Amino acid sequence: MTVQTKAPESQFAYVVLAARRARQIMAGAPPMLENPRTQKATRIACDEVNHGLIEYDFTEAFPTEEERENAKRRK
């Protein structure tokens, strides 16, 4: 498992990461930036991702072919 901190190159991964962090901020998590330029959770989350303050690992998010087959059988 490789934990990364730089902003993802994929726009989809960037949006997913920022959205997850924005939900955490809206739920009461303190911002990692010392002086956020805005109070909007989504903008704070994007700034945190851009500054490399968020650690993430997307390798486990995609099911393997075997997991997909097992899920089809369970239905």
Secondary structure, DSSP 8 states (H G I E B T S, - for coil): ---B-S--SSHHHHHHHHHHHHHHHHTT---SSSS-S-S-HHHHHHHHHHTT---B--TTSS--HHHHHHHHHH-
